[in-house]
């Protein structure tokens, strides 16, 4: 078995663990800092909306153009009076976007651009995009996002409980805020592809969160009937038990997205790939982070406020204090195997082969 696989098996059996819940204030602080940075980026720089949302014209040149991106931007600005976004495509052609142009103005800009680029105007393709179309897309995206959030809360409240629904909703908002904030800071265009990417990462983030919640629900069944583990301790065991799975699925998902972003969008010049790949890349990473460091610790905080959980924690602490005074310090879980929750199953609970051998030898002597 590989080293990572061995660590994963030990985490699943509870032989080793990291105290995610105990250090939750650190994770909350990190998330708050990142979120504030994202909000400031949105407030100061704003989002660079593509012409799909603003309206304007897109001019596409023939292949293998010798004109540089900087020169094309200068030509487009002089011709239109507006800032232009120019992308060099993989086939060597240029894609020139100018926002705020109507049909009449678009024809004038096309003639001027063709002259500066030393092209026949007929070879310069022009597409006009109306702002109403982009506004319709934006409205549909907001409607889809609102419906998705409502369905998520209803599903989690029925399948698990309302506290988990609240924690999952906070995690999803956390992921969206960070992703849009990075778009503002980096300056990438927000296009319909970006919206698709945002909706995609919400599903992934929710999947990762539900995996941990399902493990937590199973391990906390009849939790008040035992006096060995508090809710927070079992929540921490659930995170550790699914940690390697979360890491593996996140890495496997990030690798092809990284290829789209850094190779397709960076080296090959396929600028359209940046629209969706950046949102996927940031969102997948943020979703994995929030499911481990935000959603589950928040559920533990909410559950520990319940009277039944407070009473359970009080009984467990009293029992540990009594055991410590009689036999010395004990670790979480104590020595009372009869009260243990069925959260740890593995070789440690089985009798050793040496013990079985001694038992057989004693039987023969008798």
N, C-alpha and C positions, 0 to 999 in steps of 0.2 A: 504494500500500500504506500502511496506517495506521502510525503511529509504533511502536505495540506489535508489529504484525506484522513490521515491519522489524527491530526488536530481536530478536524471536523467531527470524527467519531467520538473523541474525548469530550468535545464540547456538547455533543448530543447526549452523552451519558451523564454529563454533569461532573466529570472528573476534574475539569478545569473550567474557568469562567472569568469573564471581565465584568466589573460592576457598572453596567450601563445606567441602571436606575439610580444607584447611589450618587453618580456624578451627573445627574440630569440637569442640575443648575448650570453646569459648564456648557452643556449642549444647548440649553435654552439661551444662554448668553451669546454663544456663537451664532445661533440662528437669528437672534434679534439684531446683532451687529450686521450680519449679511443682509437681512431684510431692510434695515435702515439705509444701508449703502445702496441697495437696489431702488428704494423709494426716492432717495436723493438723486440718483441717476435719471429716474423718470421725470422728476420735477425740474431738474436743471437742464438736461439735454433733450428730454422727450424722445419719442419714438420716431424713427425715420420711416415714415409710411411710404410705400411704393405708389406708383401712379395708379395702380389698381384701386386704391382707396381715395387718392386725391383727384384723379383725372389728369389727362395729358396725352402726350404722343410718344410713341416708341419708333425710333428709326434704326433700321438694320442695314449695314453695309454689305457689299459682296465679300467673299472670302479673301484671305491673304492680303489684308490691308497693311500698308507700310506706315500708316499714320499711328502715332502713339496715343495712349489713353489720355495723357495730359493735353495733347494738341486737340483731340476731339472734344474734350471738355471745354477748352477755350473757344473753339469754333462754335459749339452749341450755345454757350453763354452769350457770345457776341451776337449770334443770330436771333436768339429768343428773348434775351434780357433776363433769363431765369437760370438758376443753378442747374446743371445737368449731371446725371449719373451715367458713367460710361463703363461698360464691361467688355473685356476682350474675350471672345468665345473660343472654344477649342479649335474651331476650323479657321481661326484667324480673322473672322469678321468682328465688327464692333456693334454693340447694342447700346444705343444712345437714348436715354430716357429724359424727357423734359416735362415737368409737371405744369399744370395750369394753362394749357394751350387749347384753344377751340379749333374748329375746322379751318377757318380762314387763316388764322395765325399759323396753324400747322403747315399749310401749303407754302406760306412765305418762308418758314424756317427750313423746310425741305429744300427749296430752291437755293437758299443761301448756303446750307450745309453741303449740298452737292457741288456747288461752285468751289467752296473752300477745300473739300476733299478731292477735287478734280475728278468728279464722277458725273456720269449721265444721270439726271434726276430720275429717269425711269428705273435705274438700277438701285436706287435708294428706297428700300421698302419702308412704308410708313403705316402705322396702326394707331388709330385714335381711340382712347379709352375715356368713357364718360364717368364723372364722379358718382353718379347715381348708382352705377353698377357696383362700385366698390363699397358704397354705403350699404347697399343691400347685402353684400357678403358679410360686412361687419355686423349688421343686425342679426343675420342668421347665425353667425358664430356666437354672439352673446346669448341668443336664445338656446342654442345647442348646449352651451356651457351651463346655463342656469338649469335646464332640464336634466343634464347629467348630474349636477350636484344634488338636486332634489332626489333623484332616483338612488344615488349612492347613499344618502342619509337614510332613506326609507329602508333600503335593503339591509344595511348594517344594523339599523335599529331592530329589525325583525330577526335577522339571522344571528346577531350577537346581542347587543344592548345599546342604549342611547349614548352611553359614555364612549364606546368605541366609535360610534357614528360621529360624534363631536370631534374626537381625536383625529379620525381620518379626514374630516372636512378641513380641520386646521392644517393638517399636513398637505392637502391638495392646494389650499390657498398659499401656503408657504412655497410650494414648488412653482406655482404660476408667477408669484411675485418675484422670485429670484430669477426665473428665466426671462421675464419681460424686462427686469432691471438690467440684466447683462446685455440684452439687445440694445437698450438705451446707451449703456456705457461703451459698447463695442461700435455701435453705429451701423449695424447691419440693417438692411431694409426689412420691414415687416410686410410680407406679401401673403396671398392666400395660402401659399405653402407653409408659411410660419404658423398660421392658424391651425392647419392640419397637424403640424408637428406638436403644437400645444395640446390639442385634444388627444393625440396619441399618447403623450407622456402621462396624462391623467389616468388612463387605463392601466399603464404599466405600474405607476406609483401605487394605485389602489390594489393591484394584484400582490405586490410585495408586502403591503400592509396587512392584507387579509391573511396571508400565509402565517404571519406572526400572531395575528389575532386568533386564528383557528387553533394554533398550538396552545395559546394562553387559555382559551375557553375550555379546552380538553383538560388541561392540567389544574385548573381552578375549580373543577366540578366538585361539589361537596367540600369546599375548602374550610368551612367553619367546623367541620367534624374532626379536624386534626389540629394539633398544637405544635407542629414542627416548623412550618414555613409561613411567613406573612405573604400577603398578596404581592407586594413589591419584589420579594425574593423569588416567587414563582414566575413573575413577569420577567425578571432578569434571566431566569433559566430558559424561558421561552425564546428570548432574543438570542442567547448563546446557542441554543439548540438549532436555530434556523440561520445562524450567522453565515456559515460557509456557503449554504445554499443561496443566500441573498447575494453574497459576493460573486459567486460563480455566474449566476444569471445576469448580474449587472455587467460584469466584464465581457461575457459573451455578447450581450446586447450592444455594448459600447464599441466593440472592435469594428464591426461593419459601418457603424455610424461615423466613427473616427475616420474610416477610409473615405466616406463621402465628403466629410468636412475638410480634411487636410489634403487628401490626394485629389479628389474630384474637384472641390471648390478652390483649393490652393494651387496645386501644381498644374492641373489640366485646364484651369480657367473656366470651369463650368459654374458660373456664378449663381445660376438658378438653384444649384444644390445647396448653397449656403443657407437659403431661406428656410429649408426644412431641417437640414442636418444640424445646425447650431441649436435650434430649439430642442431637437431630440437628444443631442449630446448633453446639454446642460440639464434638461429635464430628467433624463434617465439617472444621472448622477445625483441630482437633488432628490429624486424620488426614493432612491435607495437610502440616502442619508436620512430623510424624514421618517421613513418607516421604522428605522432602527433607533434614531436618536430623538425623535419628536413624538410620533404617534403612540408608541407603547409606553414610554415614560409618562406621557400625559394621561393615558388610561390609568396607570398606577396611581398617579396623583389624585384623580377623580374618585377612584375606588376606595382609596385609603381614607377618604372623608366620610364614608358610610359608617353609621353606628356599629353595624355588625363587624366591619373590618377593623374599626378602632378597638372593639372589645377583643377580637381575635389577637391583634397585635399586643394588647395589654397582657393577655393570658400567656402568650409566647414569651414576652420579655420577662414576666414574673417567673415562669418555669425555668428560663435560662439563668436568671439571677439566682434562683434556688439551687440549680445544679452547679453553678459556679462556686457558690459558697460551700457546698458539700464536697465536691470532687475537683474543684479547680475550673479554669476557663474551658468553655466548650464552643465549638463552632456552630454556625447556623445549621439547625437541623437536630442538634442534641443527640441523645442516645436512645430515645424512645422510638424503636422501630415500629411498634404497634400503632402509633399515632401518625406515622409518616404518610405523606401524600404520595400517590403512585406516580411520581414525576421522574424517578430515576430507575431505569431498568437496564441491567447489564451484567457483566461478569462478576461485579463486586457483590451482587446479591446471591450468587451461587456458591455452594460449598466447594472448598478446594479439593483437588484430587488427592492431596496428602491426607486430608481429613477423612475422605471416603475410604482410603486404603487402610487407615488405622482402625476404622469402624469394622471393615471386613475381617482384619486380623483378630480384633477382639472377639468377633462372633465365632471364629474358628477355635480360639482358646476355650470359649465357653462350651 
